[in-house]
């Protein structure tokens, strides 16, 4: 809650529920995102990926945790989207 309050105090735009397809990077810096419907959303000072974990993605669990027969009890929405997007740009 403190992070959210400070972000709003500093003028950040919060977009809960925004489906993002990929990050936009220029000169090694994240400058925005492309939404699931293909629309770019540009950022002046950065992007925060508040996407949760990866516990519902068996491939990522196997890669990072070494648990081949993992049976997730986490929400199915925790698929590692933020981790995958960040990995794509290094």
Residue pairs with C-beta under 8 A, 6 or more apart in sequence:
4 14
7 14
7 48
8 14
12 48
15 41
18 33
18 35
18 41
19 35
19 36
19 37
20 33
20 34
20 35
20 36
20 81
20 85
21 33
21 34
21 35
21 36
21 38
22 33
22 34
22 85
22 88
23 30
23 32
23 33
23 34
23 47
23 85
23 86
23 88
23 89
24 30
24 31
24 32
24 33
24 34
24 40
24 42
25 31
25 89
30 43
30 46
30 47
30 89
31 42
31 43
32 40
32 41
32 42
32 43
32 47
33 40
33 41
33 43
33 47
34 40
34 41
35 41
49 82
49 85
49 86
50 82
51 80
51 81
51 82
51 83
52 75
52 77
52 78
52 82
53 74
53 78
53 80
54 60
54 61
54 64
54 78
54 79
54 80
54 83
55 61
55 72
55 74
55 78
56 72
56 74
56 75
56 76
56 77
56 78
56 79
57 78
57 79
57 80
58 70
58 72
60 79
60 80
60 83
60 84
61 67
61 70
61 72
62 68
62 70
72 78
